[in-house]
């Protein structure tokens, strides 16, 4: 199961099929016959901690649309959530949490930006901008190159590897603990090194004898340039191994050719393997559940995205 944040609703992806719903806790999911529960049918339980003014307006927004004040206010709320765990045996995390207490950020503390000194506000603003810029820079430069796809380095687990966690969170992928469970790779450009543009058509061709090596499944969602699903006429937001195994995707002559474009292909065979693209920029984050070594060290010959002639 993978849950993504869509442009207007959260879309739950199960075995290749999407359901516009809200994120459902696992216990409720199982009790509901392995199905998501719509927001209108769920009981809303109010948290027993302070909700700062204005928080609902920016809590789901991207960090690049938040101010330092909003970011650290949200961090304070998260750290005061009673369900938020900490690593009791981590000296690094304990030290980091201690530093945050300098600004009254932490469990049992009430953060108020207006009560900070001018120097404290300036320090947080400087750190916020520097951190954001560093994450974006590292996203493009610190991954393993897998034939143009950038593989996330998470073979040893994340724990206090905060930069790796920030990179994955910023790219809307989530953060598994170790690659034995879940790996991933980003793709921002086509085979010519140019950013994807919805005004062009692209193809991605898999060799049926060399599909991504996994013990569970692989999935290749498409996102807007900002990292969101974009609504389309066939409600398809990914191509994956479940769709291939069920016959929803069709291979021919030992090849699985995926057609990535904004308009539906006129050819019926191409339309079966159509992955609708946003009208403007977009990107990909391949997911590998139960990945074997070639997907962790970049040795797998992942296909490039080729602009159709």
One Martini backbone bead per residue (centre of mass of N, CA, C, O) as a GRO file, in nm:
protein
  309
    1UNK     BB    1   0.098   0.035   0.021
    2UNK     BB    2   0.023   0.371  -0.102
    3UNK     BB    3   0.049   0.721  -0.010
    4UNK     BB    4  -0.071   1.016  -0.160
    5UNK     BB    5  -0.060   1.356  -0.260
    6UNK     BB    6  -0.294   1.533  -0.399
    7UNK     BB    7  -0.439   1.818  -0.528
    8UNK     BB    8  -0.738   1.751  -0.364
    9UNK     BB    9  -0.671   1.449  -0.284
   10UNK     BB   10  -0.629   1.157  -0.140
   11UNK     BB   11  -0.449   0.873  -0.283
   12UNK     BB   12  -0.505   0.534  -0.289
   13UNK     BB   13  -0.267   0.274  -0.351
   14UNK     BB   14  -0.390  -0.048  -0.476
   15UNK     BB   15  -0.272  -0.250  -0.699
   16UNK     BB   16  -0.314   0.015  -0.907
   17UNK     BB   17  -0.549   0.146  -0.743
   18UNK     BB   18  -0.763   0.428  -0.699
   19UNK     BB   19  -0.868   0.621  -0.398
   20UNK     BB   20  -1.059   0.880  -0.293
   21UNK     BB   21  -0.934   0.968   0.025
   22UNK     BB   22  -0.831   0.900   0.336
   23UNK     BB   23  -0.625   0.840   0.575
   24UNK     BB   24  -0.609   0.507   0.702
   25UNK     BB   25  -0.596   0.323   0.952
   26UNK     BB   26  -0.519  -0.002   0.974
   27UNK     BB   27  -0.752  -0.099   1.154
   28UNK     BB   28  -0.976   0.032   0.978
   29UNK     BB   29  -0.903  -0.103   0.715
   30UNK     BB   30  -0.955  -0.397   0.805
   31UNK     BB   31  -1.251  -0.350   0.914
   32UNK     BB   32  -1.322  -0.244   0.597
   33UNK     BB   33  -1.211  -0.457   0.390
   34UNK     BB   34  -0.958  -0.315   0.269
   35UNK     BB   35  -1.063  -0.006   0.300
   36UNK     BB   36  -1.126   0.303   0.266
   37UNK     BB   37  -1.230   0.605   0.442
   38UNK     BB   38  -1.426   0.848   0.423
   39UNK     BB   39  -1.448   1.147   0.571
   40UNK     BB   40  -1.768   1.149   0.609
   41UNK     BB   41  -1.737   0.850   0.772
   42UNK     BB   42  -1.562   0.988   0.992
   43UNK     BB   43  -1.434   1.034   1.297
   44UNK     BB   44  -1.357   1.326   1.470
   45UNK     BB   45  -1.057   1.370   1.657
   46UNK     BB   46  -0.952   1.576   1.885
   47UNK     BB   47  -0.687   1.714   1.991
   48UNK     BB   48  -0.490   1.762   2.310
   49UNK     BB   49  -0.360   2.008   2.152
   50UNK     BB   50  -0.235   2.281   2.029
   51UNK     BB   51  -0.376   2.494   1.769
   52UNK     BB   52  -0.257   2.705   1.575
   53UNK     BB   53  -0.301   2.976   1.409
   54UNK     BB   54  -0.338   2.875   1.064
   55UNK     BB   55  -0.249   2.577   1.028
   56UNK     BB   56  -0.460   2.453   0.818
   57UNK     BB   57  -0.338   2.636   0.573
   58UNK     BB   58  -0.017   2.487   0.590
   59UNK     BB   59   0.029   2.178   0.673
   60UNK     BB   60   0.010   2.064   0.350
   61UNK     BB   61   0.228   2.225   0.251
   62UNK     BB   62   0.497   2.319   0.113
   63UNK     BB   63   0.795   2.435   0.220
   64UNK     BB   64   0.826   2.654  -0.019
   65UNK     BB   65   0.539   2.789   0.117
   66UNK     BB   66   0.687   2.846   0.378
   67UNK     BB   67   0.770   2.973   0.669
   68UNK     BB   68   0.958   2.969   0.942
   69UNK     BB   69   0.726   3.001   1.136
   70UNK     BB   70   0.552   2.767   1.026
   71UNK     BB   71   0.754   2.537   1.046
   72UNK     BB   72   0.813   2.556   1.362
   73UNK     BB   73   0.521   2.531   1.448
   74UNK     BB   74   0.475   2.249   1.331
   75UNK     BB   75   0.701   2.110   1.486
   76UNK     BB   76   0.582   2.158   1.768
   77UNK     BB   77   0.323   1.998   1.723
   78UNK     BB   78   0.454   1.725   1.659
   79UNK     BB   79   0.620   1.696   1.932
   80UNK     BB   80   0.324   1.710   2.093
   81UNK     BB   81   0.245   1.451   1.989
   82UNK     BB   82   0.167   1.155   2.153
   83UNK     BB   83   0.247   0.970   1.882
   84UNK     BB   84   0.538   1.077   1.891
   85UNK     BB   85   0.835   0.935   1.847
   86UNK     BB   86   1.142   0.847   2.006
   87UNK     BB   87   1.494   0.799   2.050
   88UNK     BB   88   1.611   0.698   2.352
   89UNK     BB   89   1.922   0.597   2.235
   90UNK     BB   90   1.983   0.890   2.106
   91UNK     BB   91   2.217   1.133   2.112
   92UNK     BB   92   2.160   1.302   1.859
   93UNK     BB   93   1.860   1.354   1.910
   94UNK     BB   94   1.884   1.474   2.192
   95UNK     BB   95   2.058   1.715   2.101
   96UNK     BB   96   1.857   1.835   1.899
   97UNK     BB   97   1.622   1.878   2.104
   98UNK     BB   98   1.785   2.066   2.288
   99UNK     BB   99   1.824   2.295   2.081
  100UNK     BB  100   1.517   2.356   2.040
  101UNK     BB  101   1.461   2.455   2.336
  102UNK     BB  102   1.581   2.741   2.295
  103UNK     BB  103   1.289   2.801   2.126
  104UNK     BB  104   1.051   2.636   2.255
  105UNK     BB  105   1.098   2.341   2.126
  106UNK     BB  106   0.881   2.086   2.248
  107UNK     BB  107   0.791   1.883   2.479
  108UNK     BB  108   0.580   2.088   2.676
  109UNK     BB  109   0.599   2.326   2.475
  110UNK     BB  110   0.548   2.679   2.378
  111UNK     BB  111   0.538   2.812   2.070
  112UNK     BB  112   0.642   3.168   2.000
  113UNK     BB  113   0.743   3.381   1.771
  114UNK     BB  114   0.681   3.665   1.910
  115UNK     BB  115   0.880   3.586   2.171
  116UNK     BB  116   1.116   3.622   2.013
  117UNK     BB  117   1.395   3.731   1.925
  118UNK     BB  118   1.547   3.878   1.667
  119UNK     BB  119   1.786   3.675   1.666
  120UNK     BB  120   1.618   3.415   1.665
  121UNK     BB  121   1.459   3.466   1.408
  122UNK     BB  122   1.706   3.493   1.223
  123UNK     BB  123   1.821   3.210   1.274
  124UNK     BB  124   1.574   3.049   1.169
  125UNK     BB  125   1.565   3.174   0.885
  126UNK     BB  126   1.848   3.093   0.798
  127UNK     BB  127   1.821   2.786   0.850
  128UNK     BB  128   1.577   2.734   0.670
  129UNK     BB  129   1.704   2.821   0.399
  130UNK     BB  130   1.960   2.648   0.407
  131UNK     BB  131   1.818   2.376   0.432
  132UNK     BB  132   1.651   2.387   0.176
  133UNK     BB  133   1.882   2.430  -0.029
  134UNK     BB  134   2.038   2.169   0.052
  135UNK     BB  135   1.825   1.963  -0.022
  136UNK     BB  136   1.798   2.036  -0.325
  137UNK     BB  137   2.095   1.988  -0.392
  138UNK     BB  138   2.123   1.691  -0.286
  139UNK     BB  139   1.905   1.554  -0.456
  140UNK     BB  140   2.091   1.590  -0.731
  141UNK     BB  141   2.400   1.486  -0.598
  142UNK     BB  142   2.342   1.220  -0.369
  143UNK     BB  143   2.297   0.992  -0.584
  144UNK     BB  144   2.251   0.702  -0.749
  145UNK     BB  145   2.329   0.609  -1.068
  146UNK     BB  146   2.048   0.468  -1.279
  147UNK     BB  147   2.033   0.551  -1.580
  148UNK     BB  148   1.925   0.853  -1.453
  149UNK     BB  149   1.844   0.742  -1.192
  150UNK     BB  150   1.789   0.830  -0.848
  151UNK     BB  151   1.922   0.668  -0.579
  152UNK     BB  152   1.856   0.603  -0.264
  153UNK     BB  153   2.045   0.617   0.040
  154UNK     BB  154   1.910   0.329   0.251
  155UNK     BB  155   2.064   0.057   0.345
  156UNK     BB  156   2.105   0.144   0.674
  157UNK     BB  157   1.915   0.344   0.743
  158UNK     BB  158   1.814   0.639   0.901
  159UNK     BB  159   1.730   0.782   1.160
  160UNK     BB  160   1.983   1.041   1.178
  161UNK     BB  161   1.945   1.088   0.858
  162UNK     BB  162   1.816   1.383   0.781
  163UNK     BB  163   1.879   1.441   0.487
  164UNK     BB  164   1.750   1.189   0.364
  165UNK     BB  165   1.468   1.243   0.478
  166UNK     BB  166   1.427   1.522   0.348
  167UNK     BB  167   1.448   1.439   0.055
  168UNK     BB  168   1.208   1.242   0.053
  169UNK     BB  169   0.993   1.435   0.160
  170UNK     BB  170   1.024   1.651  -0.067
  171UNK     BB  171   0.961   1.414  -0.299
  172UNK     BB  172   0.710   1.246  -0.214
  173UNK     BB  173   0.784   0.927  -0.077
  174UNK     BB  174   0.885   0.875   0.193
  175UNK     BB  175   1.027   0.664   0.486
  176UNK     BB  176   1.198   0.409   0.501
  177UNK     BB  177   1.422   0.227   0.682
  178UNK     BB  178   1.496  -0.002   0.461
  179UNK     BB  179   1.580  -0.152   0.157
  180UNK     BB  180   1.446  -0.431   0.221
  181UNK     BB  181   1.159  -0.291   0.192
  182UNK     BB  182   1.228   0.011   0.047
  183UNK     BB  183   1.274   0.162  -0.263
  184UNK     BB  184   1.418   0.438  -0.471
  185UNK     BB  185   1.362   0.659  -0.770
  186UNK     BB  186   1.453   0.939  -0.956
  187UNK     BB  187   1.295   1.148  -1.227
  188UNK     BB  188   1.358   1.463  -1.425
  189UNK     BB  189   1.471   1.344  -1.704
  190UNK     BB  190   1.553   1.269  -2.004
  191UNK     BB  191   1.773   1.121  -2.231
  192UNK     BB  192   1.877   1.440  -2.283
  193UNK     BB  193   1.845   1.607  -1.999
  194UNK     BB  194   1.547   1.704  -2.004
  195UNK     BB  195   1.282   1.832  -1.894
  196UNK     BB  196   0.970   1.767  -1.849
  197UNK     BB  197   0.701   1.796  -2.105
  198UNK     BB  198   0.358   1.793  -2.183
  199UNK     BB  199   0.406   1.867  -2.500
  200UNK     BB  200   0.528   1.586  -2.492
  201UNK     BB  201   0.627   1.263  -2.592
  202UNK     BB  202   0.674   0.940  -2.426
  203UNK     BB  203   0.896   0.657  -2.363
  204UNK     BB  204   0.889   0.336  -2.178
  205UNK     BB  205   1.113   0.050  -2.199
  206UNK     BB  206   1.067  -0.278  -2.111
  207UNK     BB  207   1.226  -0.569  -2.032
  208UNK     BB  208   1.082  -0.873  -1.961
  209UNK     BB  209   1.384  -0.991  -1.872
  210UNK     BB  210   1.435  -0.684  -1.703
  211UNK     BB  211   1.291  -0.626  -1.452
  212UNK     BB  212   1.251  -0.511  -1.162
  213UNK     BB  213   1.411  -0.649  -0.881
  214UNK     BB  214   1.163  -0.815  -0.687
  215UNK     BB  215   0.963  -0.964  -0.419
  216UNK     BB  216   0.700  -0.784  -0.478
  217UNK     BB  217   0.700  -0.463  -0.602
  218UNK     BB  218   0.645  -0.226  -0.867
  219UNK     BB  219   0.646   0.142  -0.908
  220UNK     BB  220   0.541   0.434  -1.139
  221UNK     BB  221   0.487   0.736  -1.062
  222UNK     BB  222   0.324   1.043  -1.146
  223UNK     BB  223   0.416   1.393  -1.135
  224UNK     BB  224   0.439   1.685  -1.072
  225UNK     BB  225   0.685   1.914  -1.025
  226UNK     BB  226   0.565   1.943  -0.712
  227UNK     BB  227   0.451   1.638  -0.620
  228UNK     BB  228   0.168   1.574  -0.766
  229UNK     BB  229  -0.114   1.464  -0.845
  230UNK     BB  230  -0.301   1.444  -1.161
  231UNK     BB  231  -0.577   1.468  -1.305
  232UNK     BB  232  -0.755   1.218  -1.509
  233UNK     BB  233  -0.963   1.039  -1.731
  234UNK     BB  234  -0.847   0.735  -1.604
  235UNK     BB  235  -0.723   0.729  -1.318
  236UNK     BB  236  -0.401   0.735  -1.373
  237UNK     BB  237  -0.078   0.732  -1.163
  238UNK     BB  238   0.036   0.448  -1.261
  239UNK     BB  239   0.281   0.190  -1.302
  240UNK     BB  240   0.276  -0.176  -1.251
  241UNK     BB  241   0.300  -0.511  -1.171
  242UNK     BB  242  -0.002  -0.560  -1.127
  243UNK     BB  243  -0.097  -0.458  -1.407
  244UNK     BB  244   0.067  -0.664  -1.565
  245UNK     BB  245  -0.041  -0.934  -1.433
  246UNK     BB  246  -0.357  -0.856  -1.506
  247UNK     BB  247  -0.353  -0.708  -1.811
  248UNK     BB  248  -0.362  -0.390  -1.820
  249UNK     BB  249  -0.091  -0.442  -1.933
  250UNK     BB  250   0.090  -0.465  -2.254
  251UNK     BB  251   0.292  -0.698  -2.403
  252UNK     BB  252   0.543  -0.694  -2.682
  253UNK     BB  253   0.801  -0.863  -2.788
  254UNK     BB  254   0.929  -0.841  -2.486
  255UNK     BB  255   0.774  -0.560  -2.439
  256UNK     BB  256   0.718  -0.261  -2.231
  257UNK     BB  257   0.530   0.011  -2.351
  258UNK     BB  258   0.523   0.335  -2.230
  259UNK     BB  259   0.287   0.611  -2.253
  260UNK     BB  260   0.385   0.953  -2.212
  261UNK     BB  261   0.101   1.173  -2.205
  262UNK     BB  262  -0.160   1.394  -2.225
  263UNK     BB  263  -0.278   1.257  -2.465
  264UNK     BB  264  -0.457   1.022  -2.596
  265UNK     BB  265  -0.399   0.766  -2.776
  266UNK     BB  266  -0.510   0.650  -3.088
  267UNK     BB  267  -0.385   0.391  -3.030
  268UNK     BB  268  -0.509   0.119  -2.871
  269UNK     BB  269  -0.243  -0.010  -2.766
  270UNK     BB  270  -0.125   0.251  -2.640
  271UNK     BB  271  -0.369   0.313  -2.449
  272UNK     BB  272  -0.317   0.075  -2.251
  273UNK     BB  273  -0.010   0.221  -2.190
  274UNK     BB  274  -0.119   0.481  -2.055
  275UNK     BB  275   0.041   0.771  -1.900
  276UNK     BB  276  -0.072   1.042  -1.776
  277UNK     BB  277   0.020   1.374  -1.833
  278UNK     BB  278   0.085   1.666  -1.760
  279UNK     BB  279   0.081   1.973  -1.932
  280UNK     BB  280   0.351   2.010  -1.796
  281UNK     BB  281   0.541   1.944  -1.560
  282UNK     BB  282   0.739   1.648  -1.451
  283UNK     BB  283   0.773   1.335  -1.254
  284UNK     BB  284   0.953   1.063  -1.083
  285UNK     BB  285   0.890   0.772  -0.845
  286UNK     BB  286   1.025   0.494  -0.794
  287UNK     BB  287   0.913   0.174  -0.661
  288UNK     BB  288   1.062  -0.079  -0.428
  289UNK     BB  289   0.944  -0.385  -0.313
  290UNK     BB  290   1.183  -0.586  -0.236
  291UNK     BB  291   1.476  -0.520  -0.315
  292UNK     BB  292   1.741  -0.581  -0.496
  293UNK     BB  293   2.063  -0.490  -0.525
  294UNK     BB  294   2.048  -0.334  -0.809
  295UNK     BB  295   1.846  -0.112  -0.668
  296UNK     BB  296   2.073  -0.002  -0.456
  297UNK     BB  297   2.353   0.024  -0.652
  298UNK     BB  298   2.267   0.081  -0.973
  299UNK     BB  299   2.287  -0.187  -1.173
  300UNK     BB  300   2.032  -0.147  -1.300
  301UNK     BB  301   1.863  -0.128  -1.626
  302UNK     BB  302   1.705   0.136  -1.636
  303UNK     BB  303   1.496   0.299  -1.820
  304UNK     BB  304   1.456   0.547  -2.036
  305UNK     BB  305   1.322   0.858  -2.129
  306UNK     BB  306   1.171   0.898  -2.447
  307UNK     BB  307   1.132   1.103  -2.705
  308UNK     BB  308   0.906   1.133  -2.932
  309UNK     BB  309   0.906   1.164  -3.298
   0.00000   0.00000   0.00000
